[in-house]
């Protein structure tokens, strides 16, 4: 496992966020395998002001470090990181230096390393000295305080290149800095280098007269010294240098603006600094292939003389750089082949938007910058222009919108000198108008984004130009099948044209999340293509092609979303999501049948992944919620595929039910009922059977819901049976049936097996969560199983919620690691955008688990505080199930009574009063039962034993989840009031067969009496 300390602290590439977590990770890593005590870690993190529960806080940080992947092991007296399980970048850098590969050591540092740490600066100086790299030596000479050995070496490197004036400038600047800031003179090493420079002892020795004269380097002025540091390309520089050591021809290939010329200049400067002759031939100004050879020959010897071409080419040695070959590709390839045949001591580095296509050519694909490097480039260039970027998220968003393309980032940084970043982001809808001509002094082909892409387009044939424009309507990476539909070209000819666009770097190739190869177009190229397409009048035809592809692809995906191919189908749907949405946007309001075909797998994907607020607006549009005339016309039911429309109604109803969108729920039910009535014979048996699910969810009539559930249980389809069993268990619990918890769990477990038989991991996950939430033996394993099923389908939020429930149970059992994980949940910053669905209650659940854990550990005040925080979150969050607020409120009240006795009755009574109406208004009988148990506890502490006894019996009859309130025993006052087991059983038996309505009325009557006593 790689630990990065030379740049941003990271564990296997994952950044360590937060100063406290970073302090813990550094302390453990720097201990080199020694045990670090919790006290020492607390001192490292908080200094002399640790929090009240410092040990618990350290546990939470250790949990976060482990989730990052750091192998933290518990040891007697503390924690340690086994040194054999990690690889430190500092150790690796020293090993590379010892092995004579300093370029690999340099690749471990960021482009602009933080040299404020003396140890890091010393190691970086060793690497820079071994590489004799001018840019790095300048960084060291310019640090505070200056690294004088590096400054002395920089003087020698510059003088060896004949750049004595620059070397003297380094000495004078260093002398002034030392005198002004430190009142000191340069060190002996600098003074010695300065004296040698003045004596002329550092100049390169002339070549012996007996040796043939080697060609001198011909670096253009702009290549001799970089105007700005190159960021994010160290690995590319090292890769190109390594390739040139092995192959005679290396071509750097990338889209325009990616930094090909900049990379070539960096490699050329390094070669020249090492004494290798370098000849640079800039081809951008050439107009025909026939001009390439004269330009190359002139780079070595402008005088033609009487020698022939072959004789002149033989004189080349060292490195020949041909920059911008794409528009004279054939001519460049011919000349390079001739040059390499004539000059065995020469190597060629070419830059182009397409490979030269010669035997033995090594192609280095230069990709756009990584996220961190792109943000670093944007920030550095903006600051250089006087702008300050304080919003890291906005800066990252800007980088993404600009494809992390260096030229685009440079242009955006120029605009940021005069515009806030929010305005630049908003203006990217017309990126060409915003960014063109933002910088002066650029080559014509790079003077604007439009010119950059236009230069590449002009190199294409007419059919490839048309293809490029049509593909621009596809917003995300796409397959050849999608390209075929959009372009209208036959597959055989299309493959050749797609390969041509990839070769010209206008398309990239990448593997999608489903393992299939896809083509990717940069956003800048796509916007250019869209503009060209709109001008040509062919956009509608291209969009119709996208819809045609989506109508083929979406039904294929939908057919696999339940069954053995489910996981692969979800991955495929996620990979095509943006393209399918673009097609759906085109269909809605134009073609009902097409819209239903395309929407079915999307709504299924979003439902499973908890994206309710994606499903809701699309469902309203698909079902014509705002057009009653169109709904009454029956057009949708008549034209759409009946099975897919049934699924859309079902999914829309499920999401509406989960988010309390009653109008959409009613609309979905009505549409589904009409579909079954008018096209029953065309529906598959499964679709017809699942039409019973929405009636089963009708919360106002649980009896009707049970009828629907029983019909599903009797269906021969295992999938329908699974839903019937699952719903039957839920309805029995919610309406307070006398069926035991074991019977309900048996229904849910059988539902799990039926879902397993049908092949639906999402339904299996829901069933496993239902079983595990009951707290029965084996509950933890069921919750683990539920989370695993959700994770297989990418339902990360649901999986996270289930894992929190699991940790709550483990913390109840005394698991300190589970409590640490819960602590990490409650300490984590609120995400942006905030969570939705049941995820809004995750932090409340975590606080409740911590409350139980604190109670077990003998910290009643902490327990009450956590319970109160859980209640506060539940009350200010738009909980999709109001009864959740009841549970958290009564839990806080009960814990307060248990902790403080009669002294806690005032706040406990207030909490009960606040949750009373929701407890009785809902249709969740177990939640009402929990409220009744809390009322019984309050009655006991208020001296109302008769009411306490009866309320307790009524709460148990309602199926209250005792684990949430009384998992660790009942307090002494309540225990003394309730009496022995036989007495309790007798009271419970008296209510066992009574109807729920009578039980509810009795709870209301008794509780109101208790609350009246409390108010007095």
WOQUI-V559656 format. One record per backbone hydrogen bond with DSSP energy under -1.0 kcal/mol. NH is the residue of the N-H (numbers start at 1). CO is the residue of the C=O. If there is no record, write none. Layout:
NH;CO / NH;CO
This chain:
3;87 / 4;10 / 10;4 / 11;14 / 12;2 / 14;11 / 16;9 / 22;18 / 23;19 / 24;20 / 25;21 / 26;22 / 27;23 / 28;24 / 29;25 / 30;26 / 32;29 / 34;31 / 36;79 / 41;37 / 42;38 / 43;39 / 44;40 / 45;41 / 46;42 / 47;43 / 49;46 / 57;53 / 58;54 / 59;55 / 60;56 / 61;57 / 62;58 / 63;59 / 64;60 / 65;61 / 66;62 / 67;63 / 68;64 / 69;66 / 70;65 / 72;70 / 73;80 / 75;78 / 78;75 / 79;36 / 80;73 / 85;82 / 86;83 / 87;1 / 89;3 / 92;88 / 93;89 / 94;90 / 95;91 / 96;92 / 97;93 / 98;94 / 99;95 / 100;97 / 101;96 / 105;101 / 106;102 / 107;103 / 108;105 / 109;106 / 121;117 / 122;118 / 123;119 / 124;120 / 125;121 / 126;122 / 127;123 / 128;124 / 129;125 / 130;126 / 131;127 / 132;128 / 133;128 / 137;133 / 138;134 / 139;135 / 140;136 / 141;137 / 142;138 / 143;140 / 147;140 / 148;146 / 151;147 / 152;148 / 153;149 / 154;150 / 155;151 / 156;152 / 157;153 / 158;154 / 159;155 / 160;156 / 162;159 / 163;158 / 167;163 / 168;164 / 169;165 / 170;166 / 171;167 / 172;168 / 173;169 / 174;170 / 175;171 / 176;172 / 177;173 / 178;174 / 179;175 / 180;176 / 181;177 / 182;178 / 184;178 / 191;187 / 192;188 / 193;189 / 194;190 / 195;191 / 196;192 / 197;193 / 198;194 / 199;195 / 200;197 / 201;196 / 211;208 / 218;278 / 223;220 / 237;233 / 238;234 / 239;235 / 240;236 / 241;237 / 242;238 / 243;239 / 244;240 / 245;241 / 246;243 / 247;243 / 250;348 / 251;362 / 252;350 / 253;364 / 254;352 / 258;255 / 263;259 / 264;260 / 265;261 / 266;262 / 267;263 / 268;264 / 269;265 / 270;266 / 271;267 / 272;268 / 273;269 / 274;270 / 275;272 / 276;271 / 279;319 / 280;218 / 281;321 / 283;323 / 286;283 / 291;288 / 292;289 / 295;291 / 296;292 / 297;293 / 298;294 / 299;295 / 301;297 / 312;308 / 313;309 / 314;310 / 316;313 / 318;345 / 319;277 / 320;347 / 321;279 / 322;349 / 323;281 / 325;351 / 328;325 / 332;328 / 333;329 / 334;330 / 335;331 / 336;332 / 337;333 / 338;334 / 339;335 / 340;336 / 341;337 / 342;338 / 343;339 / 346;343 / 347;318 / 348;248 / 349;320 / 350;250 / 351;322 / 352;252 / 361;358 / 362;249 / 364;251 / 366;253 / 369;404 / 374;370 / 375;371 / 376;372 / 377;373 / 378;374 / 379;375 / 380;376 / 381;377 / 382;378 / 383;379 / 384;380 / 385;381 / 386;383 / 387;382 / 392;390 / 395;391 / 396;392 / 397;393 / 398;394 / 399;395 / 400;396 / 401;397 / 402;398 / 403;400 / 404;399 / 405;402 / 407;257 / 409;405 / 410;406 / 411;407 / 412;408 / 413;409 / 414;410 / 415;411 / 416;412 / 418;415 / 419;415 / 424;420 / 425;421 / 426;422 / 427;423 / 428;425 / 430;427 / 431;428 / 434;430 / 435;431 / 436;432 / 437;447 / 438;435 / 446;443 / 447;444 / 452;448 / 453;449 / 454;450 / 455;451 / 456;452 / 457;453 / 458;454 / 459;456 / 460;457 / 465;461 / 466;462 / 467;463 / 468;464 / 469;465 / 470;466 / 471;467 / 473;470 / 474;471 / 478;519 / 483;479 / 484;480 / 485;481 / 486;482 / 487;483 / 488;484 / 494;490 / 495;491 / 496;492 / 497;493 / 498;494 / 499;495 / 500;496 / 501;497 / 502;498 / 503;499 / 504;500 / 505;502 / 506;501 / 507;501 / 508;520 / 510;518 / 512;516 / 515;512 / 518;510 / 519;478 / 520;508 / 526;522 / 527;523 / 528;524 / 529;525 / 530;526 / 531;527 / 532;528 / 533;529 / 534;530 / 535;531 / 536;532 / 538;533 / 542;538 / 543;539 / 544;540 / 545;541 / 546;542 / 547;543 / 548;544 / 549;545 / 550;546 / 551;547 / 553;549 / 554;550 / 557;553 / 558;554 / 559;555 / 560;557 / 561;558 / 563;759 / 566;563 / 569;565 / 570;566 / 571;567 / 572;568 / 573;569 / 574;570 / 575;571 / 576;572 / 580;576 / 581;577 / 582;578 / 583;579 / 584;580 / 585;581 / 586;582 / 587;583 / 588;584 / 590;587 / 591;587 / 595;591 / 596;592 / 597;593 / 598;594 / 599;595 / 600;596 / 603;599 / 604;600 / 605;601 / 606;602 / 607;603 / 608;604 / 609;605 / 610;607 / 611;606 / 612;610 / 614;611 / 615;611 / 616;612 / 618;614 / 619;615 / 620;616 / 621;617 / 622;618 / 623;619 / 624;621 / 625;620 / 627;624 / 631;627 / 632;628 / 633;629 / 634;631 / 638;634 / 639;635 / 640;636 / 645;641 / 646;642 / 647;643 / 648;644 / 649;645 / 650;646 / 651;647 / 652;648 / 653;649 / 654;650 / 655;651 / 656;652 / 657;653 / 658;654 / 659;655 / 661;656 / 662;660 / 665;661 / 666;662 / 667;663 / 668;664 / 669;665 / 670;666 / 671;667 / 672;668 / 673;669 / 674;670 / 675;671 / 676;672 / 677;673 / 678;674 / 679;675 / 682;679 / 688;684 / 689;685 / 690;686 / 692;689 / 693;690 / 696;692 / 697;694 / 698;695 / 699;697 / 701;698 / 705;701 / 706;702 / 707;703 / 708;704 / 709;705 / 710;706 / 711;707 / 712;708 / 713;709 / 714;710 / 715;712 / 721;717 / 722;718 / 723;719 / 724;720 / 725;721 / 726;722 / 727;723 / 728;724 / 729;725 / 730;726 / 731;727 / 732;728 / 733;729 / 734;730 / 735;731 / 737;732 / 744;740 / 745;741 / 746;742 / 747;743 / 748;744 / 749;745 / 750;746 / 751;747 / 752;748 / 753;749 / 754;750 / 755;751 / 756;752 / 757;753 / 758;754 / 759;755 / 760;755 / 764;760 / 765;761 / 766;762 / 767;763 / 768;764 / 769;765 / 770;766 / 771;767 / 772;768 / 773;769 / 774;771 / 775;772 / 779;776 / 782;778 / 783;779 / 784;780 / 785;781 / 786;782 / 787;783 / 788;784 / 789;785 / 790;786 / 791;787 / 792;788 / 794;791 / 795;790 / 796;794 / 799;795 / 800;796 / 801;797 / 802;798 / 803;799 / 804;800 / 805;801 / 806;802 / 807;803 / 808;804 / 809;805 / 810;806 / 811;807 / 812;808 / 813;809 / 814;811 / 815;810 / 819;815 / 820;816 / 821;817 / 822;818 / 823;819 / 824;820 / 825;821 / 826;822 / 827;823 / 828;824 / 839;836 / 840;837 / 841;838 / 842;839 / 845;841 / 846;842 / 847;843 / 848;844 / 849;845 / 850;846 / 851;847 / 852;848 / 853;849 / 854;850 / 855;851 / 856;852 / 857;853 / 858;855 / 859;854 / 863;859 / 864;860 / 865;861 / 866;862 / 867;863 / 868;864 / 869;865 / 870;866 / 871;867 / 872;868 / 873;869 / 874;870 / 875;871 / 876;872 / 877;873 / 879;877 / 884;881 / 885;882 / 887;883 / 888;884 / 889;885 / 890;886 / 891;887 / 892;888 / 893;889 / 894;890 / 895;891 / 896;892 / 897;893 / 898;894 / 899;895 / 900;896 / 901;897 / 903;900 / 904;901 / 905;902 / 908;904 / 909;905 / 910;906 / 911;907 / 912;908 / 913;909 / 914;910 / 915;911 / 919;915 / 920;916 / 921;917 / 922;918 / 925;734 / 928;924 / 929;925 / 930;926 / 931;927 / 932;928 / 933;929 / 934;930 / 935;931 / 936;932 / 937;933 / 938;934 / 939;935 / 940;936 / 941;937 / 942;938 / 944;939 / 948;944 / 949;945 / 950;946 / 951;947 / 952;948 / 953;949 / 954;950 / 955;951 / 956;952 / 957;953 / 958;954 / 959;956 / 960;955 / 962;960 / 964;961 / 966;962 / 969;966 / 975;971 / 976;972 / 977;973 / 978;974 / 979;975 / 984;980 / 985;981 / 986;982 / 987;983 / 988;984 / 989;985 / 990;986 / 991;988 / 994;991 / 999;995 / 1000;996 / 1001;997 / 1002;998 / 1003;999 / 1004;1000 / 1005;1001 / 1006;1002 / 1007;1003 / 1008;1004 / 1009;1005 / 1010;1006 / 1011;1007 / 1012;1008 / 1013;1009 / 1014;1010 / 1015;1011 / 1016;1012
